[in-house]
Amino acid sequence: MTDKTMTPEDVVARLHSGMTLGIGGWGSRRKPMALVRALLRSDVTDLTVVSYGGPDVGLLAAAGKIRKLVTAFATLDSIPLEPHFRAARQAGGFELSEIDEAMFMWGLRAAANRLPFLPIRAGLGSDVMRVNPDLKTVTSPYEDGETFVAMPALRLDAALVHLNRADRLGNGQYLGPDPYFDDLFCEAAESAYVSCEELVDDFGSTAPQTLLVKRHAVTGVVATPHGAHFTSCVPDYDRDEAFQKLYATTPWPEFAARFLHGDEKDYQAAVQTWHEETR
């Protein structure tokens, strides 16, 4: 067995400009924010980002790291539209491919199964086909002759996900109510990196279905306590709504200068200081 533990900096050292990067989680929930912040500190750019978008997309867009975004939405959940995504998009900062949530999932599933596409009904009769003219349809070869959307595989060069617990071999466990397709992100990628709240030696007698991510699909494991902040990582912690509001209402240069000037320890310390000042 192989010990796959890494640091955030080790992960980013394996990424490169121009790659297609999948980021797990959903909106402002269980995002691998410590890994995203490490990516912000690097010179990696020109990324195609594939994400059910949240502040991961907002941070990377504000920093000018995104060339193309493939997403179903970009939201902070309690704040409907991610403000830094909106600003960058309105300024023409990157190309956007916006698809239906189910289409996104089937694109990951096609990539995970190493298929070029999957025939699906999602998207039919909607403007998704109009705003994504590259999407094609296929006709069933059987007697039904039904027409389907041929959803292309969302193949990823690398994926970043965050889970509650993981072991050194790359097995990852979620303890909250929703897996957020993190397993598909890992399986759709050439390399996958799992950050976690806690590194464990074993998972005890927990339900096997909570062992979402399997070691065969994982390249590296990073222990990053509170590494999803300011998104939620239930049951470990809820979303930091006060800090999220600060993020959403503070000009990017000011936010970056105060909270993103150093490494992850500096970020966590700056957040703690801010909370103490606002009590």
KETIKE-354181 format. One record per residue: x, y, z of N, C-alpha, C in turn. Coordinates in steps of 0.05 Angstrom, whole numbers, padded with zeros to 5 digits, always signed. Atoms other than C-alpha are relative to their C-alpha. Example, Ala and Ser with C-alpha at 12.3 -4.5 7.8 and 13.67 -1.06 7.14 Angstrom:
2
+00018-00024+00000+00246-00090+00156+00018+00024+00000
-00016-00024-00001+00273-00021+00143-00015+00022+00014
This chain:
279
+00017-00024+00000+00000+00000+00000+00018+00025+00000
-00016-00024+00004+00023+00071-00015-00012+00023+00017
+00008-00023-00015+00021+00131+00031-00002+00024-00020
+00004-00020+00020-00009+00186-00012-00003+00028+00012
+00003-00026-00012-00006+00244+00037+00018+00021-00013
-00013-00022+00013+00014+00311+00009-00007+00026+00016
+00007-00027-00009+00013+00385+00026-00016+00014-00023
+00013-00015+00022-00030+00435-00013+00020+00009-00021
-00021-00009+00019+00035+00460-00044+00009-00023-00018
-00007+00024+00016+00052+00389-00067-00020-00004-00022
+00021+00003+00020-00015+00385-00102+00003+00020-00022
-00002-00021+00020-00008+00452-00137+00024-00004-00018
-00024+00005+00016+00062+00433-00160-00005-00020-00023
+00006+00020+00020+00030+00377-00200-00020+00011-00021
+00019-00013+00019-00019+00425-00235+00016+00018-00019
-00014-00017+00019-00001+00466-00296-00020+00017-00016
+00017-00018+00015-00028+00522-00338-00012-00014-00024
+00013+00011+00024-00078+00504-00392-00015-00026+00005
+00013+00025-00005-00105+00442-00358-00030+00003+00005
+00028+00001-00007-00178+00423-00347-00002-00011+00029
+00000+00005-00029-00191+00424-00272-00028-00003+00010
+00026+00003-00012-00252+00395-00238+00001+00006+00030
+00000-00007-00029-00271+00422-00169-00027-00010+00012
+00024+00013-00011-00320+00382-00126-00015+00019+00018
+00018-00016-00016-00372+00405-00076-00023+00011-00016
+00025-00010+00013-00435+00444-00093-00005+00028+00010
+00005-00027-00009-00444+00519-00092+00019+00008+00022
-00017-00008-00023-00419+00542-00024+00000-00022+00021
+00001+00023-00018-00417+00472+00006+00023-00019-00006
-00022+00019+00000-00357+00428+00019+00018+00003-00024
-00019-00006+00021-00310+00461-00030+00029-00004+00011
-00028+00003-00009-00235+00445-00027+00014+00027+00000
-00009-00028+00001-00221+00517-00010+00030+00003+00006
-00029-00002-00006-00151+00506+00020+00016-00006-00025
-00014+00007+00024-00129+00474-00045-00004+00023-00021
+00004-00023+00018-00161+00531-00085+00017+00023+00008
-00017-00022-00009-00125+00582-00042+00029-00005-00007
-00028+00007+00008-00059+00545-00055+00003+00005-00029
-00001-00004+00029-00075+00548-00129+00002+00030-00006
-00002-00029+00004-00085+00624-00123+00028+00010+00004
-00028-00009-00006-00014+00630-00095+00020-00009-00022
-00018+00011+00020+00015+00594-00156-00001+00017-00025
+00001-00014+00025+00030+00618-00226-00016-00016-00021
+00017+00016+00018-00018+00566-00256-00023+00017-00009
+00021-00016+00011-00068+00600-00302-00011-00013-00025
+00011+00010+00026-00108+00592-00367-00015-00026+00004
+00013+00025-00007-00151+00539-00334-00028-00003-00013
+00028+00007+00005-00214+00505-00359-00010-00012+00026
+00010+00008-00026-00253+00498-00294-00028-00013-00004
+00025+00015+00002-00309+00446-00288-00010-00002+00029
+00008-00002-00028-00350+00459-00225-00030+00006+00002
+00026-00010-00009-00419+00463-00194+00008+00025+00017
-00016-00022-00009-00394+00533-00181-00009+00013+00026
+00004-00016-00024-00387+00570-00115+00024+00019+00002
-00022-00019-00003-00332+00613-00085+00027-00010-00012
-00023+00010+00014-00280+00567-00117+00002+00014-00027
+00001-00014+00026-00302+00596-00184+00005+00030+00003
-00003-00028-00004-00307+00666-00156+00029+00009+00005
-00027-00007-00007-00237+00667-00127+00018-00003-00025
-00017+00005+00023-00205+00637-00190-00006+00020-00022
+00007-00020+00020-00244+00685-00235+00011+00027+00007
-00010-00026-00009-00225+00746-00194+00030+00002-00004
-00029+00000+00003-00152+00725-00197+00009-00004-00029
-00007+00002+00028-00155+00717-00273+00011-00027-00008
-00011+00027+00005-00140+00642-00271-00016-00016-00021
+00019+00017+00016-00199+00618-00314+00000+00009-00029
+00004-00005+00029-00199+00614-00390-00028-00008-00009
+00027+00009+00007-00264+00574-00395-00012-00013+00025
+00015+00011-00022-00316+00555-00344-00022-00018-00010
+00023+00018+00006-00362+00494-00351-00015-00004+00026
+00015+00000-00025-00417+00498-00299-00030-00002-00005
+00029-00002+00001-00491+00492-00284-00010+00025+00015
+00006-00025-00015-00490+00553-00238+00025+00009+00014
-00021-00011-00018-00445+00597-00195-00013+00015+00022
+00016-00011-00022-00477+00611-00128+00015-00003+00027
-00009+00003-00028-00461+00623-00055-00023-00010+00017
+00023+00012-00013-00527+00590-00037-00017+00021+00014
+00016-00021-00014-00551+00642+00014+00003+00027-00014
-00003-00022+00018-00526+00694-00036-00003-00011-00028
+00007+00016+00024-00558+00672-00102+00021+00000-00022
-00019-00001+00022-00505+00695-00152+00028+00007+00011
-00027-00005-00009-00430+00691-00139+00010+00026-00012
-00005-00027+00010-00409+00764-00144+00026+00003-00016
-00025-00002+00015-00337+00755-00168-00002-00015-00027
+00007+00013+00025-00361+00705-00221-00014+00020-00018
+00016-00019+00016-00412+00757-00244+00017+00022-00011
-00017-00022+00009-00361+00813-00247+00019-00008-00023
-00019+00009+00020-00311+00772-00287-00014-00007-00026
+00015+00007+00024-00364+00746-00334-00010+00025-00015
+00009-00025+00013-00393+00815-00347+00023+00015-00014
-00023-00013+00012-00323+00839-00362+00012-00016-00023
-00011+00017+00022-00313+00783-00413+00025-00014+00008
-00025+00011-00010-00259+00751-00370+00005-00028-00008
-00004+00028+00008-00271+00680-00393-00024-00010-00016
+00021+00013+00015-00311+00635-00438-00018-00017+00018
+00018+00015-00017-00373+00603-00408-00016-00021-00015
+00018+00021+00009-00408+00537-00422-00018-00007+00022
+00020+00004-00021-00471+00535-00380-00019-00022-00008
+00017+00023+00007-00509+00469-00380-00017-00007+00024
+00018+00010-00020-00564+00435-00341+00015-00016+00021
-00014+00015-00022-00546+00405-00273+00002-00030-00006
+00000+00029+00007-00565+00335-00297+00019-00006-00023
-00019+00003+00022-00526+00344-00362+00029+00000+00011
-00027-00002-00013-00465+00363-00320+00007-00027+00013
-00005+00025-00014-00472+00300-00278+00005-00023-00020
-00004+00021+00020-00479+00255-00340+00026+00004-00015
-00026-00004+00013-00418+00288-00371+00022-00011+00017
-00020+00012-00018-00378+00269-00309-00002-00031-00001
+00003+00029+00001-00407+00199-00311+00011-00012-00025
-00012+00010+00025-00388+00190-00384+00030+00000+00002
-00029-00001-00003-00317+00212-00368+00010-00022+00019
-00008+00020-00019-00314+00166-00308+00000-00028-00012
+00002+00026+00014-00334+00108-00353+00016-00001-00026
-00017-00001+00023-00285+00129-00407-00016-00003-00026
+00017-00001+00024-00342+00140-00457+00002+00027-00012
-00001-00027+00012-00342+00196-00508-00024+00017+00006
+00025-00015-00006-00414+00215-00492-00020-00020+00012
+00022+00016-00008-00478+00189-00461-00026+00012-00011
+00026-00010+00010-00548+00195-00492-00018+00006+00024
+00016-00008-00022-00593+00234-00444-00024+00016-00010
+00023-00017+00007-00661+00269-00444+00003+00029+00011
-00003-00027-00011-00639+00328-00401+00010+00019-00021
-00008-00020+00019-00633+00391-00442-00018+00002-00024
+00018-00001+00023-00683+00372-00496-00023+00020+00005
+00022-00020-00002-00734+00427-00510+00007+00024+00016
-00009-00023-00016-00693+00479-00472+00019+00016-00016
-00020-00018+00013-00648+00537-00491+00028-00009+00004
-00028+00010-00004-00588+00497-00467+00012-00007-00027
-00010+00008+00026-00582+00470-00538+00007+00025-00017
-00004-00024+00015-00587+00540-00567+00026+00015+00009
-00023-00015-00010-00534+00572-00522+00026-00017+00000
-00023+00017+00003-00488+00512-00530-00002-00014-00027
+00004+00011+00027-00488+00502-00606+00018-00024-00006
-00018+00023+00005-00432+00450-00601-00013-00026+00009
+00014+00024-00009-00480+00401-00567-00015-00012-00024
+00013+00014+00022-00507+00348-00614-00021-00019+00011
+00019+00020-00007-00564+00299-00613+00006-00026-00015
-00002+00027+00013-00566+00224-00630-00027-00013+00000
+00025+00015+00002-00622+00179-00652+00004-00029+00008
-00001+00028-00008-00635+00112-00620+00000-00018-00024
-00001+00018+00023-00616+00055-00667-00022-00022+00001
+00021+00020-00004-00675+00014-00641-00027+00010-00010
+00026-00006+00012-00748+00014-00661-00013+00026+00010
+00012-00024-00011-00766+00072-00615+00009+00025-00016
-00010-00023+00016-00723+00120-00657+00001+00026+00015
+00001-00024-00016-00721+00169-00600+00026+00017-00003
-00022-00018+00002-00676+00230-00603+00009+00008+00028
-00012-00007-00026-00628+00244-00545+00021+00021-00004
-00024-00016+00000-00577+00296-00527+00024-00018+00004
-00026+00015-00003-00507+00267-00537+00018+00017+00018
-00016-00016-00019-00476+00295-00473+00029-00009+00000
-00028+00008+00002-00401+00296-00484+00013-00004+00028
-00014+00005-00025-00355+00269-00430+00014+00025+00010
-00015-00021-00013-00327+00321-00382+00026-00011+00011
-00026+00012-00007-00257+00294-00382+00017+00021+00015
-00016-00018-00017-00212+00325-00329+00029-00009+00001
-00028+00005-00004-00137+00330-00325+00005-00006+00030
-00003+00003-00029-00143+00337-00249-00026+00008+00014
+00023-00007-00016-00196+00341-00196+00008+00006+00029
-00004-00007-00028-00197+00373-00127-00027-00003+00015
+00025+00003-00015-00249+00351-00075+00007+00001+00030
-00004-00002-00029-00258+00359+00000-00020-00018+00014
+00017+00019-00015-00285+00305+00047+00005+00003+00030
-00003-00002-00029-00295+00298+00122+00024-00015+00010
-00022+00016-00010-00246+00242+00132+00013-00015-00023
-00014+00016+00020-00194+00204+00091+00023-00015+00014
-00024+00014-00010-00139+00154+00102+00023+00006-00019
-00024-00006+00015-00068+00156+00076+00001-00014-00028
+00000+00015+00025-00085+00108+00019-00017+00014-00021
+00017-00014+00020-00136+00155-00013-00029-00006+00002
+00028+00004-00004-00202+00128+00012-00012+00024+00015
+00012-00024-00012-00249+00186+00030-00028-00004+00009
+00027+00004-00012-00312+00190+00073-00014+00027+00003
+00016-00023-00006-00367+00241+00074-00019-00007+00023
+00018+00004-00023-00409+00249+00138-00025+00017-00001
+00023-00017+00003-00459+00301+00114-00022-00014-00015
+00023+00012+00013-00525+00291+00078+00003-00005-00030
-00001+00001+00029-00500+00295+00006+00029-00005-00010
-00027+00005+00010-00441+00267-00033+00010+00020-00021
-00008-00021+00019-00442+00324-00085+00016-00010-00024
-00014+00011+00023-00415+00278-00140+00030+00000+00001
-00029-00001-00003-00345+00282-00112+00014-00026-00011
-00011+00025+00011-00334+00209-00131+00003+00001-00030
-00001-00002+00029-00350+00224-00204+00023+00019-00009
-00023-00018+00006-00301+00283-00204+00026-00016+00000
-00025+00015-00002-00246+00236-00181+00003-00020-00022
-00002+00021+00020-00263+00181-00229+00001+00011-00028
-00001-00012+00027-00269+00229-00288+00027+00013-00006
-00025-00014+00002-00199+00256-00276+00024-00019-00004
-00025+00015+00003-00129+00233-00296+00014-00002+00027
-00011+00000-00027-00107+00252-00226-00019+00014+00018
+00020-00011-00019-00149+00268-00164+00013+00004+00027
-00012-00007-00025-00131+00302-00099-00022+00006+00020
+00021-00002-00020-00173+00296-00036+00011+00014+00024
-00006-00013-00026-00167+00346+00021-00021-00009+00020
+00019+00010-00020-00200+00327+00087+00003+00014+00026
-00001-00012-00027-00217+00352+00156+00018-00016+00018
-00015+00018-00018-00185+00292+00189+00012-00023-00015
-00013+00023+00011-00135+00240+00169-00002-00023+00021
+00005+00022-00019-00153+00172+00200+00015-00025-00009
-00013+00025+00006-00121+00104+00205-00020-00021-00011
+00021+00017+00009-00187+00068+00195-00027+00014+00004
+00026-00013+00000-00261+00085+00187-00019-00014+00020
+00016+00013-00020-00286+00039+00243-00023-00015-00013
+00023+00016+00009-00355+00009+00234-00021+00018-00014
+00018-00018+00014-00385+00066+00193-00013-00013-00024
+00015+00012+00023-00435+00052+00138+00017+00001-00025
-00018+00001+00023-00398+00030+00075-00007+00021-00022
+00007-00020+00020-00438+00078+00031+00011+00028+00005
-00012-00026-00005-00405+00137+00065+00029+00001-00010
-00027+00001+00011-00338+00114+00038-00002+00007-00030
+00007-00010+00027-00350+00156-00024+00022-00004-00020
-00022-00001+00019-00282+00161-00056+00019-00024+00006
-00017+00024-00003-00240+00098-00067+00029+00006-00009
-00028-00006+00003-00164+00097-00066+00010-00003-00029
-00010+00004+00027-00157+00072-00138-00003+00025-00017
+00005-00025+00016-00183+00140-00163+00014+00024+00012
-00012-00023-00014-00141+00183-00117+00031+00000-00002
-00029-00003+00003-00071+00209-00129+00013+00010+00026
-00012-00012-00024-00060+00249-00065-00021+00008+00020
+00017-00006-00022-00090+00263+00003+00013+00022+00017
-00010-00023-00015-00083+00329+00041-00017+00004+00025
+00014-00007-00025-00102+00340+00114-00001+00030+00003
+00004-00029-00002-00131+00410+00117-00023+00006+00019
+00022-00007-00019-00172+00422+00181-00012+00027-00006
+00014-00025+00007-00224+00475+00166+00006+00008-00029
-00009-00006+00027-00201+00470+00094-00022+00006-00019
+00022-00008+00017-00270+00481+00065-00010+00028+00006
+00008-00027-00007-00278+00549+00099+00003+00019-00024
+00023-00007-00016-00318+00592+00087-00025-00015-00008
+00023+00017+00007-00363+00540+00054-00005-00020+00023
+00008+00019-00021-00398+00488+00097+00014-00027-00004
-00009+00028+00001-00371+00419+00114-00013-00015+00023
+00015+00013-00021-00426+00389+00156+00006-00030+00002
+00008-00012-00026-00428+00360+00208+00023+00014+00014
-00023-00013-00013-00359+00389+00223-00004+00029+00005
+00007-00029-00003-00381+00461+00212-00019+00009-00022
+00018-00012+00019-00433+00503+00177+00015+00021-00016
-00012-00022+00015-00420+00556+00126+00004+00025+00018
-00006-00024-00015-00388+00619+00155-00015+00023-00014
+00017-00019+00014-00445+00665+00134+00011+00029+00002
-00010-00027-00004-00414+00728+00164+00024+00005-00018
-00024-00003+00016-00348+00717+00129-00007-00001-00030
+00008+00001+00028-00382+00698+00064-00012+00027-00009
+00011-00026+00006-00420+00764+00066+00022+00020-00004
-00023-00018+00003-00354+00801+00076+00013-00005-00027
-00012+00007+00025-00325+00764+00017-00016+00011-00024
+00017-00008+00022-00384+00781-00027-00002+00030-00003
+00004-00029+00000-00384+00855-00009+00026+00016+00000
-00026-00013-00001-00310+00871-00006+00013+00001-00027
-00015+00000+00026-00272+00895-00068+00022-00021+00000
-00019+00022+00002-00227+00840-00092+00028+00007+00009
-00028-00006-00009-00160+00875-00082+00002+00003+00030
-00001-00003-00030-00178+00892-00010-00003-00027+00013
+00003+00026-00011-00202+00822+00005+00025-00017-00003
-00024+00015+00005-00142+00790-00027+00024+00009+00017
-00022-00011-00016-00093+00836+00009-00002-00008+00029
+00003+00006-00028-00122+00820+00077+00001-00030+00006
+00004+00028-00007-00137+00746+00072+00016-00019-00017
-00013+00019+00018-00097+00716+00015+00029+00007-00005
-00027-00009+00004-00029+00747+00025+00021-00021+00007
-00020+00020-00009+00004+00685+00056-00010-00028-00005
+00007+00027+00004-00004+00611+00064-00026-00006+00015
+00025+00007-00012-00063+00572+00093-00002+00007+00029
+00000-00008-00028-00042+00584+00165-00005+00030+00003
+00004-00029-00001-00040+00658+00151-00030+00007-00006
+00029-00005+00006-00110+00655+00120-00017-00006+00025
+00017+00007-00023-00140+00618+00180+00004+00020+00023
-00005-00020-00021-00106+00667+00228-00014+00026-00006
+00013-00025+00008-00132+00727+00189-00030-00002+00004
+00029+00003-00004-00203+00699+00191-00006+00001+00029
+00004+00000-00029-00198+00687+00266+00002+00029+00011
-00003-00028-00008-00173+00758+00276-00024+00017-00008
+00024-00015+00009-00230+00787+00235-00024-00006+00017
+00023+00007-00016-00281+00748+00275+00002+00013+00028
-00004-00012-00026-00251+00773+00340-00005+00030+00000
+00004-00028+00002-00253+00844+00316-00029+00008-00004
+00028-00006+00006-00326+00840+00296-00019-00010+00022
+00017+00010-00021-00352+00808+00360-00012+00023+00016
